[in-house]
Amino acid sequence: MGDAGKGLIMVYTGDGKGKTTAALGLALRQAGWGRRVLFLQFMKGKGKVYGERIAAEKYLPLLEIEQCGRDEFVDLSNPEAIDRELAQNGLKRAAEALQSRQYGLVVLDEICVAMACGLVSTAQVKELLAGAPEGTDLVLTGRYCPGEILAIADMVSEVREVKHHYAKGIPAREGIEF
């Protein structure tokens, strides 16, 4: 599995499109080197079909993608109890995956949004990161990444929106947004 030294903590944040896509690119790179990847999507539900999940199930046995949210959008200013419960379950799944030492990379997709709206606490995420075994890299994605997480990360990339086709009224498209 390559260098089994300290795992890296990497963050993709900002208001632009492409944070999940960047994490998927890294997951693909890891799988290319024979490392298992767990990609937990905190703000997406199992009922909706996503292209990345289809591709992983069909072609990428080393990439496991699991949804930890509802199909409906979460009201960020007033999340429901089920949203908190699902996010907490996702955090437990992440901890189990880390303790199993089976994964070279664990991605917590949209965890920054989950922290920002109170579905999980920053303290819980910091505890999870601190308990990661050597040789396991972690990626956190999403807008609103707390400063405490940015401070402990080894790599932070901010994706900034310059222009987006939504502004022209172009709706979400299969293969682009999902």
C-alpha positions as CSV (number, residue, x, y, z in Angstrom):
1,M,0.0,0.0,0.0
2,G,2.9,2.4,-0.5
3,D,4.2,4.6,2.3
4,A,2.5,3.7,5.6
5,G,3.6,6.9,7.3
6,K,1.3,9.6,8.7
7,G,-1.8,9.9,6.8
8,L,-2.6,13.3,5.3
9,I,-5.7,15.4,6.1
10,M,-6.8,17.2,3.0
11,V,-9.6,19.7,2.6
12,Y,-11.5,20.9,-0.5
13,T,-13.7,23.9,0.5
14,G,-15.1,27.1,-0.9
15,D,-18.2,28.3,-2.8
16,G,-17.2,26.9,-6.2
17,K,-18.3,23.8,-8.0
18,G,-15.8,20.9,-8.1
19,K,-15.0,19.9,-4.5
20,T,-16.6,16.5,-4.6
21,T,-15.2,16.1,-8.1
22,A,-11.6,16.8,-6.9
23,A,-12.1,14.3,-4.1
24,L,-13.3,11.7,-6.6
25,G,-10.2,12.3,-8.7
26,L,-8.0,11.6,-5.7
27,A,-10.1,8.5,-4.9
28,L,-9.5,7.3,-8.5
29,R,-5.8,7.9,-8.1
30,Q,-5.7,5.9,-4.8
31,A,-7.6,3.0,-6.4
32,G,-5.1,3.1,-9.3
33,W,-2.4,2.3,-6.7
34,G,-4.4,-0.6,-5.3
35,R,-5.7,1.3,-2.2
36,R,-9.2,0.8,-1.0
37,V,-11.3,4.0,-0.7
38,L,-14.4,4.7,1.3
39,F,-16.3,7.7,0.1
40,L,-19.0,8.8,2.5
41,Q,-21.5,11.4,1.2
42,F,-23.0,13.2,4.1
43,M,-25.6,15.3,2.3
44,K,-26.9,12.8,-0.2
45,G,-29.4,10.0,0.1
46,K,-29.5,6.5,-1.1
47,G,-32.6,6.9,-3.2
48,K,-31.2,9.3,-5.8
49,V,-28.9,8.0,-8.4
50,Y,-25.4,9.6,-8.7
51,G,-23.0,8.9,-11.6
52,E,-20.1,8.4,-9.3
53,R,-21.9,5.6,-7.4
54,I,-22.9,3.9,-10.7
55,A,-19.3,4.1,-12.0
56,A,-17.9,2.8,-8.7
57,E,-20.3,-0.2,-8.5
58,K,-19.7,-1.1,-12.2
59,Y,-16.0,-0.5,-12.7
60,L,-14.2,0.3,-9.5
61,P,-14.3,-2.4,-6.9
62,L,-11.7,-0.6,-4.7
63,L,-14.0,2.5,-4.4
64,E,-17.0,2.2,-2.1
65,I,-19.4,5.1,-2.1
66,E,-22.1,5.3,0.6
67,Q,-24.7,7.9,1.2
68,C,-25.3,9.2,4.7
69,G,-28.2,11.6,4.2
70,R,-31.7,12.0,2.9
71,D,-32.7,12.4,-0.7
72,E,-34.3,15.8,0.1
73,F,-32.3,18.9,0.6
74,V,-31.4,19.7,4.2
75,D,-32.7,23.1,5.5
76,L,-29.3,24.3,6.7
77,S,-30.8,26.9,9.0
78,N,-33.2,24.4,10.6
79,P,-32.2,20.7,10.0
80,E,-34.5,18.0,11.1
81,A,-33.7,15.3,13.7
82,I,-33.4,12.7,10.9
83,D,-30.7,14.8,9.3
84,R,-28.7,14.8,12.6
85,E,-29.2,11.0,13.1
86,L,-28.1,10.1,9.6
87,A,-25.0,12.4,9.8
88,Q,-24.1,10.9,13.2
89,N,-24.5,7.4,11.7
90,G,-22.1,8.5,8.9
91,L,-19.6,9.6,11.4
92,K,-19.8,6.3,13.2
93,R,-19.3,4.5,9.9
94,A,-16.2,6.6,9.3
95,A,-14.8,5.7,12.7
96,E,-15.4,2.0,12.1
97,A,-13.8,2.3,8.7
98,L,-10.7,4.0,10.1
99,Q,-10.4,1.4,12.9
100,S,-10.7,-1.4,10.4
101,R,-7.5,-0.2,8.8
102,Q,-8.9,-1.5,5.5
103,Y,-8.8,1.8,3.6
104,G,-6.0,3.9,2.3
105,L,-8.3,6.8,1.9
106,V,-11.5,7.9,3.6
107,V,-13.5,10.8,2.1
108,L,-16.0,12.7,4.2
109,D,-17.9,14.4,1.4
110,E,-19.8,17.5,2.5
111,I,-18.8,17.0,6.1
112,C,-18.0,20.8,6.3
113,V,-21.6,21.6,5.5
114,A,-22.7,19.0,8.1
115,M,-20.6,20.8,10.7
116,A,-21.8,24.2,9.7
117,C,-25.4,23.4,10.2
118,G,-24.9,21.4,13.4
119,L,-25.5,17.8,12.1
120,V,-22.1,16.9,13.6
121,S,-19.8,19.0,15.8
122,T,-16.3,20.2,14.9
123,A,-15.1,18.5,18.1
124,Q,-16.4,15.1,16.8
125,V,-14.7,15.5,13.5
126,K,-11.4,16.6,15.1
127,E,-11.6,13.5,17.4
128,L,-12.2,11.3,14.3
129,L,-9.2,12.8,12.5
130,A,-7.0,12.4,15.5
131,G,-7.9,8.7,15.7
132,A,-7.0,8.0,12.1
133,P,-4.4,5.2,11.8
134,E,-1.0,5.7,10.2
135,G,-1.1,5.2,6.5
136,T,-4.7,6.3,6.1
137,D,-5.4,9.6,4.3
138,L,-8.5,11.6,4.8
139,V,-10.4,14.1,2.7
140,L,-13.0,16.5,3.9
141,T,-15.1,18.5,1.4
142,G,-17.8,21.2,1.5
143,R,-18.4,24.9,2.0
144,Y,-17.9,26.6,5.3
145,C,-15.0,24.5,6.6
146,P,-14.3,25.6,10.2
147,G,-11.0,27.3,11.0
148,E,-10.2,24.6,13.5
149,I,-10.2,22.0,10.8
150,L,-8.3,24.2,8.3
151,A,-5.6,24.7,11.0
152,I,-5.0,21.0,11.4
153,A,-5.2,20.1,7.7
154,D,-2.1,19.2,5.8
155,M,-3.5,20.5,2.5
156,V,-6.4,23.0,1.9
157,S,-7.7,23.9,-1.5
158,E,-10.3,26.6,-1.9
159,V,-12.6,26.2,-4.9
160,R,-13.9,29.7,-5.8
161,E,-16.9,30.3,-8.1
162,V,-16.0,32.6,-10.9
163,K,-19.0,31.7,-13.2
164,H,-21.6,29.0,-13.0
165,H,-24.1,27.8,-15.6
166,Y,-27.0,27.9,-13.0
167,A,-26.8,31.7,-13.3
168,K,-27.9,31.3,-16.9
169,G,-30.8,29.1,-15.8
170,I,-29.2,25.9,-17.0
171,P,-30.5,23.1,-14.7
172,A,-28.5,20.3,-13.1
173,R,-27.4,17.7,-15.6
174,E,-26.7,14.0,-15.4
175,G,-23.0,13.5,-15.6
176,I,-22.2,17.1,-14.5
177,E,-24.0,17.7,-11.2
178,F,-25.0,14.1,-10.4
